[in-house]
Amino acid sequence: MAETILKVSNIETYYGPIMAIRGVSLEVEEGQMVTVLGANGAGKTTILKTISGVMDPQKGSVTFEGREIQKRDPDWVMRQGIAHVPEGREVFPFLSVRENLMMGAFTRTDRSGVDDDLELVFGYFPVLKERADQRAGNLSGGEQQMLAISRALMSRPRMMLLDEPSLGLSPRLVGEIFGIIRRLNEEQGMTMLLVEQNANMALKTAHHGYVLEVGRIVMEDSCARLMEKEDIQEFYLGVKDEGARGKRRWKKKKLWR
């Protein structure tokens, strides 16, 4: 049985006086891909920021490999083995693709290992090898997302936090990005916590899922079972139901009823 590598226990995090997440608890096993689903503004990004140290929880704990990491600087958290790929990609636009990748490895001293990982990254994202000497700001949105994921991989993390990797991408690129995310999990054993609004793609890719509504976890299960649940089908997968008069209509039910 796989060991729990990340445990989030009853965390509460605020933006000023506003509570963004309310008593959130979740677990991720080593080698597993876990997704958090929820509407825009539900608090998904706040969970990742709290884990990575960008935000401090007012209550609760975050434990990584048996050590509490909450209220630590992001740099310290990264050095423990957690790589955060933020929403919006956030590459260094005036640096080259290669320089961006090397920024991901700035804490490492194993030069030969860095070179090996650079080739590994280019194997998963060959377009980055073709663009290695170009400025990152000149890449397309999809290429910048590939670069952001690759830069995180260059730190050789034990776990990756992925925040909305499909945001703003075409359906073709979404499929390509998620295909590589799946391969990284299966081939490299990379543990991942994925936050995503594209519920259909996330549930097809991850192993276990949590559903977040207004800052609270309201449902969790394996992704296979979540996809079969009526509430998930209606609210996240766009499955409609026949009305009493034979017309198509959306059911109006509370997910957390």
Protein Blocks (a to p, Z undefined) as FASTA:
>chain_A
ZZdfbdcehiacdehjbcfbghiacdddehiacdddddehilmmmmmmmmnomaccfbdc
ddeehiafehiafklmmmnopacddehhjpafkbcfklmmmmmmmmpcblmlmmmmmmmm
mmmmmmlmmmmmpcfklpcfklmmmmmmmmmmmnopabdcdehklgopafklmmmmmmmm
mmmmmmnopacddddfblmlmmmmmmbdcddeehiafbdcdfklmmmpmklmmmmnopac
ddfkopacdddddfkZZ
